[in-house]
């Protein structure tokens, strides 16, 4: 069963409002999960659980959080993701808009990039696969 972008957004937004205690008007498509909505590592477990239940999908941790890339010296030098690392991230996360990150790919900033819209794209790729 295919779902519209609007349906997916509404349900993702509801999960975020529930998990993070934010208002609906804060959880816009452009809002970043960490920077704007204040999500912490522990919150991501709750968000993933809610999304898996809501959409009846499986979300492998490494798909949303590519820590294995960000901690790999093959892909990171002096705290910055290399060109190889960026290519690998784009392959692993085709649903995420990494253009801002690419401008200044510091590992410590990676978590600030994931937006509500990215999360919707990810869920959409699973639901409508």
Beta strands, then each sheet from edge to edge (+ up, - down):
strand 1: 76-77
strand 2: 80-81
sheet 1: 1+ 2-
end
